[in-house]
Amino acid sequence: MEDKDRALLHFARKLNDTPNEISLADVEGLRSAGFTDQNIFDVVVIVAYFNFMNRIADGLGVVPEPEKLESHERHMREVLATHRPVTTPNV
């Protein structure tokens, strides 16, 4: 995985996990890595959308179909087996 991709994934994870810690320095780090403002906007909207939909599902007690859960769990096992964890890039 390229450093540019790692920077984007680190930003997305930080935005998801600790959104109150996102700062202008994080955005500038993405710009320095080569991302445009449109790219940055897109990743912010995607992270926000997934969080929005998860809150709706959680709030309404939606339970995923068993085969969807199995598929997701299988996919995550494959990802974890073949990829290194995302770490903080030096940006």
N, C-alpha and C positions, 0 to 999 in steps of 0.2 A: 504494500500500500504506500502511496506517495505521501510525502509530508503535507502537501496541500490537502489531501483527503483527510489525513489525521487531524489537521487544524479544524476542518469543517465538522468532523465528527465530535471532536472535543467541545467545540462551541455548542453544537446541538445537544450534547449530553448535559453540559453545564446549564443551558437554558431550560432543559427539561427538569433537571434535578434541583438546581438552586437558582431559579430565575432572578432572585433579588441580588445575586452576586454578579450579574452581567453588567459590564461597564463599557464605556467608550473604548477602553484599551482592548477589550475582546473584539469589538467590531473593527478597530484599526488593525488588529492582528490578522483578521480575515482579509482585509484590504491588502495588507502587506504580503499575504500568501498568494494574492492574485485574484481574489474574488471581487466581483463588481457589487455595487449597492443592490442591484436587482437580484443577484445570487444570494446575498445576505438576507434581503427581504423574503425571498422564497423559502429559505430554510427556517426563518422565524415563523412564517405562516404555516409551514408544514408541522413544525413542533407544536405550535399553538392549536392547530386543527386536531391533531391526534389527542392532545390533552383535553380539549373541548369534548370530543366524541367519547373519550373514556369517562369523563365526569358524567356525561349524560347517561351512558350505559350503567355506570356504577350507581348513580342516583335513582335509576329506575329498576335496578336489580336485574339487569339483563345478564343472562348466563349464556356464554357461547355454546354452540352445538359441540358435542363431544368430539366429533371428527375434526372440527376446526381446532380445538385445543390440542388434540393429538398431533395434527399437522404442524402447528406452531411449535410445540415442544420438540418434535423431531427436527424441524428446521433450526431451532436454537442450539440443539445438541451438535448438529453438523457445523454450524457457524463457529461455535466455541471450540470444536475439535480442530478446525482448520485455520483459524485466525488468531493472531495475537491480540491481547486486550488493547483497547485504545488508551493511550497515555497522554499526558500533557505534552504538547509539542513545544519546541523551542522557537516560538514566533515572536 
